[in-house]
Amino acid sequence: MDCAEQGQPPPRLGAQVQAAGTTFFITDADTSEKIVKSVRLEDIRMTVLTSLVAKFPEASEAMASGYKTDSDSPNKVLGTRRTVVQTTIDVAESSNGSCSVLKIETRDRPGLLVDIVRVLKDINLNVVSAEIDTEGRLAKDEFFITYHGEPLSSPMVLLVTNALQYYLSLGEVAKEESY
């Protein structure tokens, strides 16, 4: 977007995370304040639309009519390109037998690690160590855990798996504390 041609400083994007998703707002580069004047917002909107039509001419008809796409169809013009990441949880005993290894693969999101640690803490598990990795939108976390200093028994493995599957499916961002 080239606002300099219009004699205005380029706006700066900021983000504010909310429970349902992410809300983006535009801030002024000089004052860092949100742009709230409808005339300025309309100028910015038109600049964005003009740039999009120039870059993606096949989308001009859809944008002109205010067409909304179905998020389930990534092939539609301007459709959501989100890929589905299934949550997998695996618990096995470590090679030396001193603890259990909890492997979680799920969609990465803000607060994910806090949610996982809170669930483990709530069922009195001790995290000996952890390896946290993110590949794009996929979080691959590995926790070395014990229950009262011992590897997890079969009933505890089932409890951990079910509790994590349930709470991770909620997708809520933790609000109280951060680790």
N, C-alpha and C positions, 0 to 999 in steps of 0.2 A: 504494500500500500504506500503510495507516495503522496503524503499530505503536504510535503514541502512545496510542491507545485501550487497548492492552494494557499500558500502563505501561512500555514499552520504547522506547529511542531508535530512530529509523528507521535501518535499515542503509544502508550506502553501497556502491554497486557499484564494482568495480574490474575491470580486465582484464589478462590476461597473454597475450601473443601467443606461440603455439607454431607449429612448422612445419606441422602439419596443419590448423590453424585457430585460432580464438580461444577461450580458456577464460575464462569469467566466474566470479568469486567474489564473495561478499558480505562486506563488512567492517563492523565496528562503527563508528558515527559518532564515538564518544568516543575509542576507543583505536586506531582504524585497523587493528586486527588482524582476520585472517580469522575468520569465525564457523565453528567446527568442531563445536560441541556438537550432537548429533543432535536433541535436543529443540527447540533454538532454530531449527535449520534446518527442522524439520518445521512449526513454527509459521509461519515465513516462507513455506514452500511452500504451506501451506493458505491463508494470506492471499492469495497470488498467485492460486491456483486459484479462490478465492471471488470475487476481483475480476474474473478472466477470465469466470467464469460469469455474473456480474452484467452485464458489458459485452457478452458474446457468448453469449446463452442457447442458441443453436443448436449450440454446441460442447460443452455440458455432458455429453451422452451419450458423446461421444468421449473427453473428459477423464476421466470416471468409469471407463471401461473401460481406460484407459491406451493408447488407440488410437494407433498410429503411422501417419503418412501417408507415401505415396510421394512422394519429392521431385520426381518428374517431373510431378506433377499439382498445379498451383497452385490449382485450383478445389476441391480437397478441403478439408474443415474443418481449419484450422490447418496446411495444407500449406505447403511452402517457396515463397516468392514471388520467388525469385532469377531474374533474367532472364539469358539467355545473351548474352554479348558476344563476338563473334568478333574475333580478332586480325587486323588488316590492317597490312601493312608496304608502304610505297611509297618508292622512291628515285628522284629526278629531279635533273637539273642545275639549279642556281639560275639566275635570270634574268640575272645578270651573268657567269655562267660561272666564277666563282672557287671554287666549292665545290659539293657535292651536298647536296640537302635530303632528309633521312630523316624520313618521317612515320609514326608508329606510333599506332594506335588499338587499345586492348586493355582488358580488365577491370582496374580499379585495384586495387592490393593493397599491403600493406606491403612495402617493399624493391624495388618495381618499378624505380624510377629507378636504384638501385644495380645491379640485374641488367643493365639496358640499358647503363649506362656500363661495367660490367665486360666485357661482350661486345665493345663497341666498342674498349675498351682492349686486350683480348686479341688483336684482329686489327689492332693498330697504327693505328687511326683517330684522327684529331685532331678533337675537338669544338670548332669555332670559336665557336658560340653555340647556345643552345637556348631554345625556348619550351615551357613545361610547363603543361598545362591539365587540369583534371579536371571532368567534368560528371556528377555523381552517381557511378555506378560505372564510368564510362567515362573512361579516361585518354587524352588526345589530346596526344601529345608530338611536337615538331618539332625535329630536330637539324640544324644546318648543319655538315657534316663534310668533311674532306679526308683523302687518303691521300698522304703525303709532299708536302703542300702543293698537291696537285692534286685536281680532282673525281674521283670514282670511275669506273673503267673498268667495262665490262659484266661481266667476271668478278668484280670486287670487289663490284658491286651484287648479283650472285647469291650470293656468299659472305655478305655482310652480311644479306641477306634470309633465307637458310637458317639461319644461325647464330642470328639473333634469333628466328625462328619456332620453332626447336628449344628454345632455352633459355627462352623465355617460356612455351612449352607445359608445361615442367616445373613452373612455378609455385613454385619454391623461393625462400624468403626468404634473402637473402644474410646470412651469419653473421660474416664476418671484419671488414669495414670499412664505413663509411658516408661518403657524400659530401655 
